[in-house]
Amino acid sequence: MAATRRPDPPPFRTNEFAPVIIATGLWAVAFLVLLVRHHDMATRGQGWWLWVALSGFALGLWGLFMLTMHHRSLRKQAARREEPGPPPVPGATPTG
């Protein structure tokens, strides 16, 4: 016999921006440090580390942009759900 299913818990609210901002900042610091040391590292064949840090920073910025778009979309959806629909037309029959 199957047990009855409990209802789903409410969605867990988190701050997705904090880890993305921190990680993006760390990539920026890594880029600046590696930029200062780039000549020495390039002579040892490690010059590509600079571009890894720059890529991490760029992807972090892209992630912040995507998070902003996602939150903007969620706010628009919530506003649409809360706003009342158009008033009914007198004499019209509902469809659906």
Backbone as numpy.savetxt, mean C-alpha at the origin, in Angstrom:
# Nx Ny Nz CAx CAy CAz Cx Cy Cz
-21.65 -35.35 12.01 -22.50 -34.19 12.01 -21.60 -32.94 12.01
-21.88 -32.01 11.13 -21.08 -30.81 10.99 -21.46 -29.79 12.07
-20.46 -29.20 12.67 -20.70 -28.16 13.67 -21.11 -26.87 12.96
-21.88 -26.08 13.64 -22.28 -24.81 13.03 -21.06 -23.89 12.95
-21.04 -23.12 11.91 -19.90 -22.25 11.65 -20.06 -20.94 12.43
-19.00 -20.56 13.11 -19.02 -19.29 13.83 -18.95 -18.14 12.83
-19.47 -16.98 13.17 -19.39 -15.85 12.23 -17.94 -15.35 12.10
-17.65 -14.76 10.97 -16.31 -14.23 10.73 -16.04 -13.06 11.68
-14.81 -12.96 12.14 -14.49 -11.80 13.00 -14.44 -10.54 12.15
-14.55 -9.38 12.78 -14.46 -8.14 12.00 -13.04 -7.97 11.45
-12.89 -7.23 10.36 -11.55 -7.03 9.79 -10.62 -6.35 10.79
-9.39 -6.77 10.78 -8.38 -6.23 11.70 -7.78 -4.98 11.08
-7.89 -3.87 11.77 -7.36 -2.60 11.26 -5.87 -2.50 11.59
-5.08 -2.22 10.58 -3.64 -2.07 10.76 -3.16 -0.78 10.10
-1.97 -0.39 10.41 -1.35 0.76 9.78 -0.31 0.24 8.80
-0.71 0.09 7.55 0.20 -0.45 6.54 1.27 0.55 6.15
1.02 1.83 6.39 1.97 2.85 5.97 3.27 2.82 6.78
3.18 2.53 8.07 4.37 2.60 8.93 5.52 1.70 8.45
5.31 0.41 8.22 6.45 -0.40 7.80 6.98 -0.03 6.41
6.09 0.42 5.54 6.54 0.80 4.19 7.37 2.08 4.26
6.94 3.04 5.07 7.70 4.28 5.21 9.05 4.01 5.85
9.08 3.18 6.88 10.35 2.87 7.56 11.30 2.14 6.60
10.79 1.15 5.90 11.65 0.40 4.97 12.15 1.28 3.83
11.29 2.15 3.31 11.71 3.06 2.24 12.79 4.01 2.74
12.63 4.49 3.97 13.65 5.35 4.55 14.97 4.64 4.74
14.91 3.38 5.15 16.15 2.60 5.32 16.85 2.38 3.97
16.06 2.14 2.92 16.65 1.99 1.59 17.29 3.29 1.14
16.67 4.44 1.47 17.25 5.74 1.11 18.57 5.96 1.85
18.61 5.63 3.13 19.85 5.77 3.90 20.92 4.85 3.33
20.55 3.61 3.02 21.50 2.67 2.43 22.05 3.21 1.11
21.17 3.81 0.30 21.62 4.38 -0.98 22.64 5.49 -0.75
22.36 6.38 0.20 23.28 7.49 0.46 24.63 6.99 0.99
24.60 6.02 1.88 25.85 5.46 2.40 26.63 4.79 1.28
25.95 4.02 0.47 26.62 3.33 -0.63 27.09 4.30 -1.71
26.40 5.40 -1.86 26.81 6.41 -2.85 28.16 7.01 -2.46
28.33 7.24 -1.16 29.61 7.78 -0.67 30.73 6.75 -0.90
30.44 5.49 -0.72 31.44 4.42 -0.83 31.48 3.77 -2.22
30.76 4.33 -3.18 30.60 3.65 -4.48 31.92 3.41 -5.19
32.81 4.36 -5.21 34.06 4.18 -5.94 34.87 3.02 -5.37
34.99 2.98 -4.06 35.74 1.88 -3.43 35.09 0.53 -3.70
33.77 0.51 -3.63 33.06 -0.75 -3.81 33.10 -1.20 -5.28
33.07 -0.24 -6.20 33.11 -0.59 -7.62 34.44 -1.22 -8.00
35.52 -0.78 -7.37 36.82 -1.38 -7.67 36.90 -2.82 -7.18
36.09 -3.17 -6.18 36.06 -4.55 -5.68 34.96 -5.38 -6.34
34.25 -4.81 -7.31 33.20 -5.55 -8.00 31.87 -5.54 -7.27
31.69 -4.61 -6.33 30.45 -4.54 -5.56 29.67 -3.26 -5.85
29.91 -2.65 -6.99 29.23 -1.41 -7.34 27.74 -1.59 -7.56
27.32 -2.80 -7.81 25.90 -3.06 -8.05 25.06 -2.90 -6.78
25.67 -2.89 -5.62 24.92 -2.72 -4.38 24.19 -1.38 -4.37
24.82 -0.36 -4.95 24.20 0.96 -5.01 22.86 0.89 -5.74
22.82 0.15 -6.82 21.59 0.08 -7.62 20.53 -0.78 -6.95
20.93 -1.72 -6.13 19.98 -2.49 -5.34 19.28 -1.58 -4.34
20.06 -0.72 -3.69 19.47 0.21 -2.72 18.55 1.21 -3.42
18.96 1.68 -4.58 18.10 2.61 -5.33 16.81 1.92 -5.77
16.90 0.67 -6.18 15.70 -0.08 -6.57 14.79 -0.29 -5.37
15.35 -0.60 -4.21 14.54 -0.76 -3.01 13.81 0.52 -2.65
14.50 1.66 -2.77 13.88 2.95 -2.49 12.75 3.23 -3.49
13.00 2.99 -4.78 11.98 3.23 -5.80 10.76 2.33 -5.60
10.99 1.08 -5.27 9.86 0.17 -5.02 9.10 0.57 -3.77
9.79 1.11 -2.78 9.11 1.62 -1.59 8.20 2.79 -1.92
8.68 3.71 -2.77 7.84 4.82 -3.19 6.62 4.33 -3.97
6.83 3.33 -4.82 5.72 2.75 -5.58 4.72 2.10 -4.62
5.22 1.43 -3.60 4.34 0.81 -2.61 3.53 1.85 -1.85
4.15 2.99 -1.50 3.41 4.06 -0.84 2.31 4.61 -1.76
2.63 4.76 -3.02 1.63 5.22 -3.98 0.47 4.23 -4.07
0.78 2.95 -4.14 -0.28 1.93 -4.24 -1.13 1.89 -2.97
-0.51 2.03 -1.80 -1.27 2.07 -0.55 -2.20 3.28 -0.51
-1.70 4.42 -0.98 -2.53 5.62 -1.01 -3.73 5.42 -1.93
-3.51 4.84 -3.09 -4.61 4.59 -4.03 -5.62 3.60 -3.43
-5.11 2.58 -2.75 -5.99 1.58 -2.15 -6.86 2.20 -1.06
-6.27 3.01 -0.20 -7.04 3.64 0.87 -8.03 4.65 0.31
-7.66 5.36 -0.74 -8.58 6.30 -1.38 -9.78 5.54 -1.96
-9.52 4.39 -2.57 -10.60 3.58 -3.12 -11.54 3.07 -2.02
-10.95 2.63 -0.90 -11.78 2.16 0.22 -12.66 3.27 0.78
-12.10 4.48 0.88 -12.90 5.62 1.38 -14.04 5.95 0.43
-13.78 5.89 -0.89 -14.84 6.16 -1.87 -15.94 5.11 -1.77
-15.56 3.85 -1.62 -16.56 2.79 -1.50 -17.40 2.97 -0.25
-16.77 3.34 0.86 -17.50 3.55 2.10 -18.45 4.74 1.97
-18.02 5.79 1.30 -18.89 6.96 1.11 -20.08 6.61 0.23
-19.85 5.79 -0.78 -20.97 5.39 -1.66 -21.99 4.54 -0.90
-21.51 3.69 0.00 -22.43 2.86 0.78 -23.26 3.69 1.74
-22.68 4.78 2.25 -23.37 5.58 3.25 -24.30 6.63 2.65
-24.06 7.05 1.42 -24.90 8.10 0.87 -26.24 7.51 0.42
-27.32 8.23 0.65 -28.62 7.71 0.25 -28.75 7.71 -1.27
-29.56 6.81 -1.75 -29.80 6.72 -3.18 -30.71 7.84 -3.64
-30.95 7.93 -4.95 -31.84 8.97 -5.45 -33.26 8.73 -4.96
-34.04 9.80 -4.82 -35.42 9.61 -4.35 -36.22 8.82 -5.38
-37.18 8.03 -4.91 -37.97 7.24 -5.86 -38.84 8.14 -6.74
-39.01 7.70 -7.97 -39.85 8.43 -8.92 -41.29 8.05 -8.65
-42.17 9.04 -8.50 -43.58 8.70 -8.23 -44.18 7.93 -9.40
-44.88 6.88 -9.08 -45.55 6.07 -10.10 -44.69 5.01 -10.75
-43.39 4.98 -10.44 -42.52 3.98 -11.04 -42.52 2.73 -10.19
-42.38 1.59 -10.82 -42.33 0.32 -10.09 -40.86 -0.07 -9.94
-40.47 -0.56 -8.79 -39.08 -0.96 -8.60 -38.74 -2.17 -9.46
-37.53 -2.19 -9.99 -37.05 -3.32 -10.78 -35.98 -4.03 -9.99
-35.77 -5.27 -10.34 -34.70 -5.99 -9.68 -35.11 -7.25 -9.19
